[in-house]
Amino acid sequence: MSKVSLNIEHVSKKKVLVIVLCAAFAILCALYAELYAKPGLVKSEKTLKSTTKELNETKANNLKIEDELIYMREKREDFRSLELAGFFTKQQRDVIQKTVDEAMRVSGIMGGGFRVSPPSCFVNADLKDSNYVLIGSPVVVNVDAYEDLSVYKFLDLFVR
């Protein structure tokens, strides 16, 4: 077994200087990596995750908007027919009461009653994600007549 010994006397000063400079350079590189590169990398990874999350949310919102647009296009004609029928105009209940009373008088109805219940909200699955509600007021009409012809006259006034 041979013994290896390192004798610094046989190494030149230039070689020692190069080794020390290489070691110092390696230490500086390690410090740079620990103090600047790793924190920057962690920050960049967080930014990437955040941006990816926002991108996925935006894609999901766009798909939802596209689905709603398709649904709205399908329901456009239904909405137009409701609009043309006056469904969205202001409702005047007192005018309706007077109109029914006059129709009863003209048609020969001898008695009865007309009642519009207070408005109430109805749940509709199609509107659950919107800001709209359905409001309805049930109407009850009771008529008393001696003959059926008077009832038919009364109904005919509302069918026209």
Secondary structure, DSSP 8 states (H G I E B T S, - for coil): -------GGGS-HHHHHHHHHHHHHHHHHHHHIIIIIHHHHHHHHHHHHHHHHHHHHHHHHHHHHHHHHHHHHHHHHHHHHHHHTTTTS---HHHHHHHHHHHHHHHT--EEEEEE---EEE--GGGTTSS--EEE--EEEEEE-SSHHHHHHHHHHHH-
